[in-house]
Amino acid sequence: MWRDGRTLVTTMLDARQVSSRTLGELYAQRWQVELDLRAIKTTLGKEVLRCQTPEMVEKALWTYLLAYNLIRVLMVEVAGRSSIHPRDISFKHTVQMTLSWLILRRPRRRRRRTEIGTLCGMIVQCEVGKRSGHVEPRARKRRSKSFPWLKVPRPVAQAQARKSGYRQNPK
């Protein structure tokens, strides 16, 4: 039990194996893991994989992980130049600034240090606030749509819709 009266339940059988302080620190790091998973799924826009074969799903996952790691490497580089912690830089902001910088800059054969410096300056503009002890409720913010799942091939469903009209929303 922690000093504030909270109890942490684990699957560990021997309570003397790890101190409660160590468990508390690990629990706090769990939040960072959840943020990282959210960054891969939501920020990179990969909540739904639209691949049709297991091989392509695997390739897609590796691609998303590569993109995530490249952004994190950039964040570490920017943090080193600005002497701030990489976790204090917004992942979403870094993605947005990098994409904007890649799209808007003129294609050149050699990258100038000033261009990279400009990108780093844009990324470091948006620092993440301090979130020690941050708590988020486990609830969905958006309600799911009331339409039924598409359980037949799309051409079959389209033919049915043409023949008998669209189904009404269930209430």
KOLVEXLUM-793851 format. One record per atom (N, C-alpha, C): chain; residue in three letters; x, z, y. Coordinates in nm, 4 decimals, always signed. Layout:
BEGIN
   vexdo   migu         c1         c3         c2
       A    ALA          X          Z          Y
...
END
This chain:
BEGIN
   vexdo   migu         c1         c3         c2
       A    MET    +0.0850    +0.0000    -0.1183
       A    MET    +0.0000    +0.0000    +0.0000
       A    MET    +0.0888    +0.0000    +0.1237
       A    TRP    +0.0491    -0.0779    +0.2259
       A    TRP    +0.1234    -0.0833    +0.3497
       A    TRP    +0.0847    +0.0331    +0.4393
       A    ARG    +0.1644    +0.0525    +0.5421
       A    ARG    +0.1420    +0.1655    +0.6331
       A    ARG    +0.0066    +0.1589    +0.7024
       A    ASP    -0.0428    +0.0394    +0.7273
       A    ASP    -0.1697    +0.0289    +0.7992
       A    ASP    -0.2902    +0.0399    +0.7062
       A    GLY    -0.2671    +0.0749    +0.5795
       A    GLY    -0.3762    +0.0984    +0.4866
       A    GLY    -0.4194    -0.0224    +0.4059
       A    ARG    -0.3581    -0.1406    +0.4322
       A    ARG    -0.3945    -0.2599    +0.3557
       A    ARG    -0.3270    -0.2557    +0.2189
       A    THR    -0.3905    -0.3177    +0.1217
       A    THR    -0.3360    -0.3265    -0.0133
       A    THR    -0.3137    -0.4731    -0.0468
       A    LEU    -0.1947    -0.5043    -0.0966
       A    LEU    -0.1632    -0.6402    -0.1394
       A    LEU    -0.1659    -0.6430    -0.2912
       A    VAL    -0.2494    -0.7293    -0.3449
       A    VAL    -0.2639    -0.7399    -0.4897
       A    VAL    -0.1805    -0.8577    -0.5376
       A    THR    -0.0964    -0.8357    -0.6380
       A    THR    -0.0134    -0.9420    -0.6940
       A    THR    -0.0300    -0.9447    -0.8450
       A    THR    +0.0348    -1.0416    -0.9064
       A    THR    +0.0340    -1.0502    -1.0527
       A    THR    +0.1543    -0.9795    -1.1132
       A    MET    +0.2330    -0.9163    -1.0288
       A    MET    +0.3519    -0.8448    -1.0776
       A    MET    +0.3088    -0.7163    -1.1484
       A    LEU    +0.3696    -0.6901    -1.2613
       A    LEU    +0.3320    -0.5724    -1.3391
       A    LEU    +0.4095    -0.4476    -1.2976
       A    ASP    +0.5317    -0.4651    -1.2492
       A    ASP    +0.6151    -0.3514    -1.2113
       A    ASP    +0.6228    -0.3433    -1.0588
       A    ALA    +0.5603    -0.2433    -1.0007
       A    ALA    +0.5556    -0.2293    -0.8547
       A    ALA    +0.6919    -0.1980    -0.7960
       A    ARG    +0.7852    -0.1476    -0.8765
       A    ARG    +0.9182    -0.1135    -0.8258
       A    ARG    +1.0120    -0.2339    -0.8239
       A    GLN    +0.9661    -0.3469    -0.8756
       A    GLN    +1.0516    -0.4651    -0.8854
       A    GLN    +1.0829    -0.5239    -0.7470
       A    VAL    +0.9852    -0.5225    -0.6563
       A    VAL    +1.0017    -0.5774    -0.5219
       A    VAL    +0.9411    -0.4794    -0.4230
       A    SER    +1.0098    -0.4609    -0.3102
       A    SER    +0.9594    -0.3658    -0.2105
       A    SER    +0.8362    -0.4230    -0.1397
       A    SER    +0.7559    -0.3331    -0.0858
       A    SER    +0.6355    -0.3769    -0.0152
       A    SER    +0.6735    -0.4533    +0.1116
       A    ARG    +0.7860    -0.4196    +0.1701
       A    ARG    +0.8322    -0.4918    +0.2897
       A    ARG    +0.8640    -0.6378    +0.2551
       A    THR    +0.9328    -0.6584    +0.1416
       A    THR    +0.9647    -0.7943    +0.0985
       A    THR    +0.8383    -0.8729    +0.0705
       A    LEU    +0.7410    -0.8096    +0.0043
       A    LEU    +0.6139    -0.8764    -0.0219
       A    LEU    +0.5423    -0.9112    +0.1078
       A    GLY    +0.5487    -0.8224    +0.2045
       A    GLY    +0.4859    -0.8488    +0.3339
       A    GLY    +0.5492    -0.9677    +0.4049
       A    GLU    +0.6829    -0.9776    +0.3982
       A    GLU    +0.7526    -1.0907    +0.4593
       A    GLU    +0.7164    -1.2216    +0.3890
       A    LEU    +0.7074    -1.2169    +0.2564
       A    LEU    +0.6686    -1.3368    +0.1818
       A    LEU    +0.5266    -1.3792    +0.2167
       A    TYR    +0.4396    -1.2828    +0.2315
       A    TYR    +0.3013    -1.3125    +0.2667
       A    TYR    +0.2944    -1.3787    +0.4050
       A    ALA    +0.3772    -1.3321    +0.4976
       A    ALA    +0.3794    -1.3916    +0.6315
       A    ALA    +0.4307    -1.5356    +0.6266
       A    GLN    +0.5264    -1.5644    +0.5372
       A    GLN    +0.5788    -1.7005    +0.5237
       A    GLN    +0.4749    -1.7945    +0.4641
       A    ARG    +0.3799    -1.7398    +0.3922
       A    ARG    +0.2737    -1.8191    +0.3318
       A    ARG    +0.1995    -1.9003    +0.4374
       A    TRP    +0.1840    -1.8442    +0.5558
       A    TRP    +0.1149    -1.9133    +0.6636
       A    TRP    +0.1890    -2.0417    +0.7005
       A    GLN    +0.3218    -2.0365    +0.7035
       A    GLN    +0.3997    -2.1556    +0.7346
       A    GLN    +0.3799    -2.2635    +0.6291
       A    VAL    +0.3701    -2.2232    +0.5034
       A    VAL    +0.3467    -2.3195    +0.3952
       A    VAL    +0.2120    -2.3878    +0.4148
       A    GLU    +0.1107    -2.3108    +0.4518
       A    GLU    -0.0210    -2.3699    +0.4748
       A    GLU    -0.0179    -2.4665    +0.5931
       A    LEU    +0.0567    -2.4336    +0.6968
       A    LEU    +0.0702    -2.5249    +0.8103
       A    LEU    +0.1403    -2.6539    +0.7687
       A    ASP    +0.2413    -2.6421    +0.6832
       A    ASP    +0.3136    -2.7605    +0.6363
       A    ASP    +0.2231    -2.8509    +0.5539
       A    LEU    +0.1435    -2.7927    +0.4657
       A    LEU    +0.0508    -2.8728    +0.3858
       A    LEU    -0.0539    -2.9393    +0.4747
       A    ARG    -0.1002    -2.8662    +0.5745
       A    ARG    -0.1972    -2.9237    +0.6678
       A    ARG    -0.1343    -3.0392    +0.7454
       A    ALA    -0.0069    -3.0242    +0.7814
       A    ALA    +0.0615    -3.1306    +0.8550
       A    ALA    +0.0685    -3.2576    +0.7711
       A    ILE    +0.0963    -3.2430    +0.6431
       A    ILE    +0.1050    -3.3606    +0.5560
       A    ILE    -0.0328    -3.4238    +0.5401
       A    LYS    -0.1333    -3.3419    +0.5157
       A    LYS    -0.2666    -3.3955    +0.4877
       A    LYS    -0.3380    -3.4426    +0.6138
       A    THR    -0.3479    -3.3586    +0.7118
       A    THR    -0.4318    -3.3874    +0.8264
       A    THR    -0.3568    -3.4600    +0.9375
       A    THR    -0.2442    -3.4060    +0.9808
       A    THR    -0.1732    -3.4633    +1.0938
       A    THR    -0.1213    -3.6026    +1.0624
       A    LEU    -0.0719    -3.6227    +0.9411
       A    LEU    -0.0270    -3.7560    +0.9024
       A    LEU    -0.1436    -3.8437    +0.8562
       A    GLY    -0.2644    -3.7882    +0.8531
       A    GLY    -0.3834    -3.8653    +0.8203
       A    GLY    -0.3934    -3.9035    +0.6733
       A    LYS    -0.3504    -3.8148    +0.5860
       A    LYS    -0.3467    -3.8472    +0.4437
       A    LYS    -0.4344    -3.7541    +0.3608
       A    GLU    -0.5510    -3.7204    +0.4128
       A    GLU    -0.6404    -3.6323    +0.3381
       A    GLU    -0.6981    -3.7013    +0.2149
       A    VAL    -0.7154    -3.8337    +0.2242
       A    VAL    -0.7737    -3.9090    +0.1138
       A    VAL    -0.6766    -4.0199    +0.0749
       A    LEU    -0.6429    -4.0254    -0.0527
       A    LEU    -0.5595    -4.1340    -0.1027
       A    LEU    -0.6516    -4.2441    -0.1532
       A    ARG    -0.6293    -4.3651    -0.1079
       A    ARG    -0.7169    -4.4757    -0.1452
       A    ARG    -0.6523    -4.5679    -0.2488
       A    CYS    -0.5591    -4.5157    -0.3219
       A    CYS    -0.4904    -4.5944    -0.4240
       A    CYS    -0.5774    -4.6024    -0.5493
       A    GLN    -0.5564    -4.7074    -0.6256
       A    GLN    -0.6389    -4.7263    -0.7441
       A    GLN    -0.5650    -4.7020    -0.8744
       A    THR    -0.4336    -4.6857    -0.8691
       A    THR    -0.3586    -4.6597    -0.9917
       A    THR    -0.2748    -4.5337    -0.9728
       A    PRO    -0.2456    -4.4631    -1.0807
       A    PRO    -0.1621    -4.3428    -1.0700
       A    PRO    -0.0240    -4.3727    -1.0110
       A    GLU    +0.0295    -4.4894    -1.0422
       A    GLU    +0.1614    -4.5253    -0.9900
       A    GLU    +0.1592    -4.5372    -0.8377
       A    MET    +0.0530    -4.5978    -0.7853
       A    MET    +0.0423    -4.6128    -0.6403
       A    MET    +0.0148    -4.4783    -0.5721
       A    VAL    -0.0593    -4.3915    -0.6388
       A    VAL    -0.0808    -4.2569    -0.5844
       A    VAL    +0.0531    -4.1855    -0.5720
       A    GLU    +0.1344    -4.1958    -0.6765
       A    GLU    +0.2665    -4.1317    -0.6734
       A    GLU    +0.3521    -4.1900    -0.5604
       A    LYS    +0.3517    -4.3225    -0.5451
       A    LYS    +0.4282    -4.3856    -0.4371
       A    LYS    +0.3779    -4.3391    -0.3009
       A    ALA    +0.2460    -4.3304    -0.2862
       A    ALA    +0.1884    -4.2864    -0.1594
       A    ALA    +0.2310    -4.1430    -0.1280
       A    LEU    +0.2256    -4.0553    -0.2274
       A    LEU    +0.2670    -3.9162    -0.2054
       A    LEU    +0.4135    -3.9084    -0.1637
       A    TRP    +0.4995    -3.9823    -0.2315
       A    TRP    +0.6414    -3.9823    -0.1952
       A    TRP    +0.6616    -4.0368    -0.0538
       A    THR    +0.5837    -4.1374    -0.0163
       A    THR    +0.5947    -4.1935    +0.1184
       A    THR    +0.5555    -4.0901    +0.2233
       A    TYR    +0.4462    -4.0176    +0.1979
       A    TYR    +0.4022    -3.9157    +0.2927
       A    TYR    +0.5043    -3.8022    +0.3033
       A    LEU    +0.5618    -3.7642    +0.1903
       A    LEU    +0.6637    -3.6594    +0.1929
       A    LEU    +0.7883    -3.7062    +0.2680
       A    LEU    +0.8247    -3.8318    +0.2513
       A    LEU    +0.9387    -3.8869    +0.3247
       A    LEU    +0.9107    -3.8844    +0.4746
       A    ALA    +0.7923    -3.9301    +0.5151
       A    ALA    +0.7562    -3.9294    +0.6570
       A    ALA    +0.7576    -3.7870    +0.7119
       A    TYR    +0.7022    -3.6934    +0.6367
       A    TYR    +0.7004    -3.5529    +0.6788
       A    TYR    +0.8425    -3.5012    +0.6994
       A    ASN    +0.9298    -3.5288    +0.6017
       A    ASN    +1.0671    -3.4793    +0.6106
       A    ASN    +1.1442    -3.5458    +0.7245
       A    LEU    +1.1202    -3.6737    +0.7509
       A    LEU    +1.1864    -3.7401    +0.8641
       A    LEU    +1.1444    -3.6770    +0.9961
       A    ILE    +1.0168    -3.6446    +1.0095
       A    ILE    +0.9698    -3.5786    +1.1321
       A    ILE    +1.0330    -3.4403    +1.1446
       A    ARG    +1.0408    -3.3664    +1.0332
       A    ARG    +1.1019    -3.2326    +1.0373
       A    ARG    +1.2500    -3.2410    +1.0734
       A    VAL    +1.3207    -3.3426    +1.0221
       A    VAL    +1.4631    -3.3598    +1.0579
       A    VAL    +1.4748    -3.3855    +1.2080
       A    LEU    +1.3866    -3.4690    +1.2613
       A    LEU    +1.3863    -3.4944    +1.4054
       A    LEU    +1.3607    -3.3655    +1.4834
       A    MET    +1.2684    -3.2845    +1.4343
       A    MET    +1.2384    -3.1575    +1.5014
       A    MET    +1.3595    -3.0649    +1.5001
       A    VAL    +1.4335    -3.0627    +1.3899
       A    VAL    +1.5543    -2.9799    +1.3818
       A    VAL    +1.6591    -3.0308    +1.4810
       A    GLU    +1.6725    -3.1634    +1.4903
       A    GLU    +1.7669    -3.2222    +1.5862
       A    GLU    +1.7291    -3.1857    +1.7293
       A    VAL    +1.6021    -3.1979    +1.7624
       A    VAL    +1.5554    -3.1638    +1.8970
       A    VAL    +1.5752    -3.0150    +1.9237
       A    ALA    +1.5461    -2.9325    +1.8246
       A    ALA    +1.5625    -2.7877    +1.8416
       A    ALA    +1.7094    -2.7531    +1.8666
       A    GLY    +1.7993    -2.8203    +1.7944
       A    GLY    +1.9423    -2.7956    +1.8147
       A    GLY    +1.9882    -2.8326    +1.9543
       A    ARG    +1.9363    -2.9407    +2.0078
       A    ARG    +1.9733    -2.9839    +2.1433
       A    ARG    +1.9138    -2.8913    +2.2496
       A    SER    +1.8007    -2.8309    +2.2190
       A    SER    +1.7301    -2.7498    +2.3180
       A    SER    +1.7471    -2.6007    +2.2947
       A    SER    +1.8201    -2.5646    +2.1923
       A    SER    +1.8428    -2.4251    +2.1518
       A    SER    +1.7128    -2.3447    +2.1408
       A    ILE    +1.6168    -2.4029    +2.0708
       A    ILE    +1.4953    -2.3314    +2.0343
       A    ILE    +1.4788    -2.3438    +1.8836
       A    HIS    +1.3920    -2.2645    +1.8271
       A    HIS    +1.3699    -2.2670    +1.6818
       A    HIS    +1.2833    -2.3883    +1.6462
       A    PRO    +1.3166    -2.4595    +1.5362
       A    PRO    +1.2364    -2.5774    +1.4981
       A    PRO    +1.0879    -2.5467    +1.4781
       A    ARG    +1.0545    -2.4256    +1.4337
       A    ARG    +0.9141    -2.3908    +1.4134
       A    ARG    +0.8394    -2.3713    +1.5449
       A    ASP    +0.9131    -2.3672    +1.6569
       A    ASP    +0.8494    -2.3539    +1.7874
       A    ASP    +0.8106    -2.4891    +1.8465
       A    ILE    +0.8405    -2.5974    +1.7748
       A    ILE    +0.8071    -2.7314    +1.8196
       A    ILE    +0.6824    -2.7768    +1.7434
       A    SER    +0.5909    -2.8385    +1.8125
       A    SER    +0.4656    -2.8844    +1.7519
       A    SER    +0.4896    -3.0071    +1.6642
       A    PHE    +0.4468    -2.9983    +1.5390
       A    PHE    +0.4609    -3.1117    +1.4465
       A    PHE    +0.3765    -3.2293    +1.4945
       A    LYS    +0.2514    -3.2023    +1.5291
       A    LYS    +0.1611    -3.3096    +1.5722
       A    LYS    +0.2132    -3.3777    +1.6978
       A    HIS    +0.2601    -3.2996    +1.7927
       A    HIS    +0.3142    -3.3554    +1.9164
       A    HIS    +0.4367    -3.4418    +1.8868
       A    THR    +0.5215    -3.3972    +1.7936
       A    THR    +0.6401    -3.4741    +1.7571
       A    THR    +0.6004    -3.6086    +1.6977
       A    VAL    +0.5005    -3.6084    +1.6103
       A    VAL    +0.4521    -3.7346    +1.5513
       A    VAL    +0.3992    -3.8259    +1.6610
       A    GLN    +0.3170    -3.7724    +1.7502
       A    GLN    +0.2570    -3.8541    +1.8561
       A    GLN    +0.3637    -3.9114    +1.9499
       A    MET    +0.4599    -3.8295    +1.9908
       A    MET    +0.5636    -3.8761    +2.0823
       A    MET    +0.6545    -3.9790    +2.0152
       A    THR    +0.6863    -3.9577    +1.8879
       A    THR    +0.7726    -4.0516    +1.8167
       A    THR    +0.7041    -4.1866    +1.8012
       A    LEU    +0.5769    -4.1858    +1.7629
       A    LEU    +0.5037    -4.3122    +1.7497
       A    LEU    +0.4925    -4.3829    +1.8843
       A    SER    +0.4618    -4.3103    +1.9891
       A    SER    +0.4530    -4.3701    +2.1224
       A    SER    +0.5867    -4.4284    +2.1642
       A    TRP    +0.6935    -4.3545    +2.1402
       A    TRP    +0.8279    -4.3987    +2.1779
       A    TRP    +0.8654    -4.5254    +2.1009
       A    LEU    +0.8343    -4.5297    +1.9722
       A    LEU    +0.8673    -4.6482    +1.8922
       A    LEU    +0.7862    -4.7697    +1.9349
       A    ILE    +0.6611    -4.7488    +1.9716
       A    ILE    +0.5746    -4.8611    +2.0101
       A    ILE    +0.6075    -4.9109    +2.1505
       A    LEU    +0.6290    -4.8199    +2.2438
       A    LEU    +0.6420    -4.8585    +2.3847
       A    LEU    +0.7821    -4.8995    +2.4277
       A    ARG    +0.8828    -4.8522    +2.3588
       A    ARG    +1.0174    -4.8875    +2.4055
       A    ARG    +1.0460    -5.0330    +2.3724
       A    ARG    +1.1269    -5.0949    +2.4556
       A    ARG    +1.1601    -5.2347    +2.4324
       A    ARG    +1.2566    -5.2453    +2.3153
       A    PRO    +1.2361    -5.3421    +2.2270
       A    PRO    +1.3293    -5.3567    +2.1144
       A    PRO    +1.4685    -5.3943    +2.1646
       A    ARG    +1.5656    -5.3179    +2.1241
       A    ARG    +1.7042    -5.3434    +2.1629
       A    ARG    +1.7910    -5.3359    +2.0401
       A    ARG    +1.9034    -5.4015    +2.0460
       A    ARG    +1.9933    -5.3990    +1.9302
       A    ARG    +2.0577    -5.2629    +1.9121
       A    ARG    +2.0968    -5.2008    +2.0223
       A    ARG    +2.1597    -5.0698    +2.0128
       A    ARG    +2.0739    -4.9660    +2.0821
       A    ARG    +2.0614    -4.8534    +2.0175
       A    ARG    +1.9893    -4.7437    +2.0817
       A    ARG    +2.0852    -4.6729    +2.1770
       A    ARG    +2.0381    -4.6512    +2.2948
       A    ARG    +2.1200    -4.5788    +2.3912
       A    ARG    +2.0942    -4.4302    +2.3762
       A    ARG    +2.1966    -4.3536    +2.4047
       A    ARG    +2.1823    -4.2081    +2.3987
       A    ARG    +2.0731    -4.1594    +2.4936
       A    THR    +2.0565    -4.2287    +2.6042
       A    THR    +1.9544    -4.1861    +2.6994
       A    THR    +1.8150    -4.2026    +2.6410
       A    GLU    +1.7956    -4.3077    +2.5589
       A    GLU    +1.6648    -4.3262    +2.4972
       A    GLU    +1.6338    -4.2131    +2.3999
       A    ILE    +1.7321    -4.1766    +2.3179
       A    ILE    +1.7124    -4.0660    +2.2241
       A    ILE    +1.6914    -3.9369    +2.3026
       A    GLY    +1.7667    -3.9206    +2.4107
       A    GLY    +1.7492    -3.8024    +2.4954
       A    GLY    +1.6105    -3.7958    +2.5560
       A    THR    +1.5568    -3.9124    +2.5938
       A    THR    +1.4215    -3.9177    +2.6480
       A    THR    +1.3200    -3.8746    +2.5426
       A    LEU    +1.3363    -3.9255    +2.4196
       A    LEU    +1.2458    -3.8858    +2.3124
       A    LEU    +1.2541    -3.7353    +2.2879
       A    CYS    +1.3748    -3.6821    +2.2829
       A    CYS    +1.3910    -3.5377    +2.2607
       A    CYS    +1.3245    -3.4578    +2.3730
       A    GLY    +1.3397    -3.5041    +2.4961
       A    GLY    +1.2761    -3.4364    +2.6085
       A    GLY    +1.1250    -3.4386    +2.5997
       A    MET    +1.0701    -3.5512    +2.5526
       A    MET    +0.9249    -3.5610    +2.5372
       A    MET    +0.8759    -3.4676    +2.4278
       A    ILE    +0.9519    -3.4575    +2.3189
       A    ILE    +0.9092    -3.3738    +2.2064
       A    ILE    +0.9114    -3.2263    +2.2434
       A    VAL    +1.0139    -3.1840    +2.3139
       A    VAL    +1.0300    -3.0412    +2.3435
       A    VAL    +0.9320    -2.9930    +2.4511
       A    GLN    +0.8587    -3.0838    +2.5148
       A    GLN    +0.7623    -3.0451    +2.6185
       A    GLN    +0.6514    -2.9551    +2.5648
       A    CYS    +0.6167    -2.9724    +2.4405
       A    CYS    +0.5012    -2.9017    +2.3854
       A    CYS    +0.5471    -2.7990    +2.2823
       A    GLU    +0.5754    -2.6779    +2.3296
       A    GLU    +0.6158    -2.5711    +2.2384
       A    GLU    +0.4919    -2.5052    +2.1787
       A    VAL    +0.5042    -2.4638    +2.0548
       A    VAL    +0.3957    -2.3942    +1.9863
       A    VAL    +0.4004    -2.2478    +2.0288
       A    GLY    +0.2840    -2.1905    +2.0550
       A    GLY    +0.2795    -2.0505    +2.0946
       A    GLY    +0.3201    -1.9573    +1.9822
       A    LYS    +0.3574    -1.8385    +2.0180
       A    LYS    +0.3960    -1.7375    +1.9185
       A    LYS    +0.2708    -1.6922    +1.8449
       A    ARG    +0.2776    -1.6957    +1.7123
       A    ARG    +0.1588    -1.6647    +1.6330
       A    ARG    +0.1862    -1.5568    +1.5295
       A    SER    +0.2553    -1.4524    +1.5655
       A    SER    +0.2811    -1.3478    +1.4666
       A    SER    +0.1491    -1.2801    +1.4312
       A    GLY    +0.1265    -1.2631    +1.3031
       A    GLY    +0.0025    -1.2022    +1.2575
       A    GLY    -0.1194    -1.2903    +1.2767
       A    HIS    -0.0970    -1.4201    +1.2933
       A    HIS    -0.2065    -1.5149    +1.3158
       A    HIS    -0.3016    -1.5146    +1.1973
       A    VAL    -0.4297    -1.5072    +1.2255
       A    VAL    -0.5311    -1.5043    +1.1201
       A    VAL    -0.6305    -1.6166    +1.1460
       A    GLU    -0.6616    -1.6915    +1.0442
       A    GLU    -0.7630    -1.7962    +1.0536
       A    GLU    -0.8683    -1.7712    +0.9471
       A    PRO    -0.9951    -1.7857    +0.9812
       A    PRO    -1.0989    -1.7677    +0.8788
       A    PRO    -1.0948    -1.8822    +0.7788
       A    ARG    -1.1258    -1.8526    +0.6553
       A    ARG    -1.1314    -1.9565    +0.5516
       A    ARG    -1.2732    -2.0126    +0.5503
       A    ALA    -1.2961    -2.1063    +0.6407
       A    ALA    -1.4274    -2.1690    +0.6508
       A    ALA    -1.4082    -2.3118    +0.6976
       A    ARG    -1.4991    -2.3961    +0.6617
       A    ARG    -1.4949    -2.5339    +0.7064
       A    ARG    -1.5535    -2.5422    +0.8458
       A    LYS    -1.4870    -2.6165    +0.9312
       A    LYS    -1.5346    -2.6300    +1.0675
       A    LYS    -1.6444    -2.7359    +1.0760
       A    ARG    -1.6272    -2.8440    +1.0017
       A    ARG    -1.7248    -2.9520    +1.0055
       A    ARG    -1.8099    -2.9507    +0.8795
       A    ARG    -1.9376    -2.9749    +0.8966
       A    ARG    -2.0258    -2.9837    +0.7811
       A    ARG    -2.0092    -3.1194    +0.7149
       A    SER    -2.0240    -3.1206    +0.5862
       A    SER    -2.0129    -3.2480    +0.5166
       A    SER    -2.1350    -3.3347    +0.5471
       A    LYS    -2.1190    -3.4627    +0.5291
       A    LYS    -2.2287    -3.5560    +0.5549
       A    LYS    -2.3356    -3.5392    +0.4479
       A    SER    -2.4584    -3.5707    +0.4849
       A    SER    -2.5699    -3.5486    +0.3930
       A    SER    -2.5953    -3.6683    +0.3019
       A    PHE    -2.5111    -3.7694    +0.3069
       A    PHE    -2.5301    -3.8858    +0.2218
       A    PHE    -2.4819    -3.8559    +0.0805
       A    PRO    -2.5459    -3.9168    -0.0194
       A    PRO    -2.5017    -3.8949    -0.1572
       A    PRO    -2.3696    -3.9674    -0.1844
       A    TRP    -2.3015    -3.9277    -0.2909
       A    TRP    -2.1762    -3.9915    -0.3324
       A    TRP    -2.2052    -4.1327    -0.3824
       A    LEU    -2.1156    -4.2230    -0.3583
       A    LEU    -2.1259    -4.3592    -0.4100
       A    LEU    -2.0778    -4.3560    -0.5546
       A    LYS    -2.1683    -4.3689    -0.6487
       A    LYS    -2.1353    -4.3526    -0.7899
       A    LYS    -2.1354    -4.4843    -0.8672
       A    VAL    -2.1615    -4.5932    -0.7978
       A    VAL    -2.1576    -4.7257    -0.8604
       A    VAL    -2.0622    -4.8122    -0.7787
       A    PRO    -2.0144    -4.9233    -0.8338
       A    PRO    -1.9270    -5.0105    -0.7543
       A    PRO    -1.9952    -5.0556    -0.6254
       A    ARG    -1.9172    -5.0686    -0.5198
       A    ARG    -1.9709    -5.1025    -0.3879
       A    ARG    -2.0571    -5.2290    -0.3900
       A    PRO    -2.0169    -5.3387    -0.4581
       A    PRO    -2.1038    -5.4571    -0.4596
       A    PRO    -2.2409    -5.4288    -0.5218
       A    VAL    -2.2459    -5.3440    -0.6235
       A    VAL    -2.3743    -5.3087    -0.6858
       A    VAL    -2.4603    -5.2318    -0.5860
       A    ALA    -2.4002    -5.1364    -0.5166
       A    ALA    -2.4744    -5.0580    -0.4171
       A    ALA    -2.5222    -5.1463    -0.3030
       A    GLN    -2.4400    -5.2431    -0.2607
       A    GLN    -2.4809    -5.3341    -0.1539
       A    GLN    -2.5995    -5.4198    -0.1977
       A    ALA    -2.5950    -5.4663    -0.3231
       A    ALA    -2.7063    -5.5472    -0.3747
       A    ALA    -2.8343    -5.4649    -0.3799
       A    GLN    -2.8229    -5.3384    -0.4234
       A    GLN    -2.9406    -5.2508    -0.4276
       A    GLN    -2.9963    -5.2278    -0.2870
       A    ALA    -2.9077    -5.2111    -0.1901
       A    ALA    -2.9516    -5.1868    -0.0526
       A    ALA    -3.0215    -5.3099    +0.0039
       A    ARG    -2.9696    -5.4294    -0.0287
       A    ARG    -3.0348    -5.5513    +0.0180
       A    ARG    -3.1737    -5.5671    -0.0440
       A    LYS    -3.1834    -5.5301    -0.1697
       A    LYS    -3.3088    -5.5490    -0.2436
       A    LYS    -3.4159    -5.4487    -0.1999
       A    SER    -3.3791    -5.3205    -0.1958
       A    SER    -3.4810    -5.2185    -0.1716
       A    SER    -3.4610    -5.1403    -0.0430
       A    GLY    -3.3652    -5.1770    +0.0378
       A    GLY    -3.3403    -5.1053    +0.1626
       A    GLY    -3.2538    -4.9823    +0.1400
       A    TYR    -3.2063    -4.9258    +0.2473
       A    TYR    -3.1203    -4.8083    +0.2391
       A    TYR    -3.2006    -4.6859    +0.2023
       A    ARG    -3.1348    -4.5954    +0.1286
       A    ARG    -3.2012    -4.4682    +0.0947
       A    ARG    -3.2073    -4.3802    +0.2177
       A    GLN    -3.3100    -4.3026    +0.2271
       A    GLN    -3.3239    -4.2081    +0.3370
       A    GLN    -3.2285    -4.0915    +0.3132
       A    ASN    -3.1841    -4.0293    +0.4228
       A    ASN    -3.0978    -3.9114    +0.4109
       A    ASN    -3.1747    -3.7975    +0.3447
       A    PRO    -3.1151    -3.7328    +0.2439
       A    PRO    -3.1822    -3.6143    +0.1877
       A    PRO    -3.1797    -3.5009    +0.2887
       A    LYS    -3.2864    -3.4235    +0.2927
       A    LYS    -3.2917    -3.3135    +0.3916
       A    LYS    -3.2895    -3.1805    +0.3273
END
